[in-house]
Amino acid sequence: MTQLTILRYPDPRLHTVAKPVAAIDARVRQLVDAMFQTMYDAEGIGLAATQVDVHERLLVIDVSETRDQPLVLINPEIVWASAETRIGDEGCLSVPGIYDGVERSLSVKVEALDLDGQRQVHAAEGMLAVCIQHEMDHLMGKVFVEYLSPLKRNRIKTKLVKQKKDEERDAVR
């Protein structure tokens, strides 16, 4: 399996709105496998195809402690979200090392296709609900730092741009 490269904020490709997956075929199955491997290797709990520069409506998630409850959501749509919300710290594989509070619904229902093309409805709460909302934002071209104040967002952007330049400089050495 191939490990994919995760785009890092402020890469403009992270702001691309994903298009629906047209067909669930061998290419999509390979992409799902590669996304899970990439997510697990990066110690993440969710990954949107947008984050690996594939702009299709596809998410992989596994919020289990044992990393054995993979969830694939193809062409997902949140069909219900609770009015009750909570602010919780979020991080993102595309924004490494940055965590901050984001307000999310406590529970959601999401409709999506599975790898067999079957429509599924998942009711989620807690960490899974947060993860679904976070990853769905990626499909809409939104990164969690956009919920933060412009000052915080600019500080994060500056820090990550500097970090990337330092990494590139160190790689040349």
Long-range contacts (C-beta under 8 A, 24 or more apart in sequence): 1-33, 1-34, 1-37, 2-34, 2-37, 3-34, 3-37, 3-38, 3-41, 4-34, 4-35, 4-38, 4-52, 5-52, 5-53, 6-38, 6-42, 6-47, 6-51, 6-52, 6-93, 6-94, 7-50, 7-51, 7-52, 7-53, 7-94, 8-94, 8-95, 8-96, 8-160, 8-164, 9-92, 9-94, 9-95, 9-143, 9-145, 9-156, 9-157, 9-160, 10-157, 10-160, 10-161, 11-94, 13-50, 13-53, 13-55, 14-50, 14-51, 14-94, 14-138, 14-141, 14-143, 15-141, 15-142, 15-143, 16-50, 16-55, 16-141, 17-55, 17-139, 17-140, 17-141, 18-48, 18-49, 18-50, 18-55, 18-56, 18-57, 18-58, 18-138, 18-139, 18-140, 18-141, 19-55, 19-56, 19-57, 20-56, 20-57, 20-75, 21-56, 21-57, 21-58, 21-74, 21-75, 21-113, 24-74, 24-113, 24-115, 24-116, 24-117, 28-58, 28-74, 28-115, 29-115, 31-58, 32-58, 32-60, 32-72, 32-115, 35-60, 36-60, 36-62, 36-70, 39-93, 40-67, 42-93, 44-93, 45-127, 45-131, 46-131, 46-132, 46-134, 46-135, 47-93, 47-135, 48-135, 48-136, 48-138, 48-139, 49-139, 50-138, 50-139, 50-141, 51-93, 51-94, 51-138, 57-139, 59-112, 59-132, 59-135, 59-136, 59-138, 59-139, 61-128, 61-131, 61-132, 61-135, 63-127, 63-128, 63-131, 71-122, 71-128, 72-114, 72-115, 73-110, 73-112, 73-113, 73-122, 73-132, 73-135, 74-112, 74-113, 74-114, 74-115, 75-112, 75-113, 76-110, 76-111, 76-112, 76-132, 76-136, 76-139, 77-110, 77-111, 77-112, 78-108, 78-109, 78-110, 78-132, 78-133, 78-136, 79-109, 79-110, 79-111, 79-121, 80-108, 80-109, 81-105, 81-107, 81-108, 81-109, 81-133, 82-106, 82-107, 82-108, 88-130, 90-130, 90-134, 90-144, 92-134, 92-143, 92-144, 92-145, 94-138, 94-143, 95-143, 95-144, 95-145, 95-156, 95-160, 96-160, 98-145, 98-156, 98-159, 98-160, 100-144, 100-145, 100-148, 100-152, 102-134, 102-144, 102-147, 102-148, 103-147, 104-129, 104-130, 104-133, 104-134, 105-129, 105-133, 108-132, 108-133, 110-136
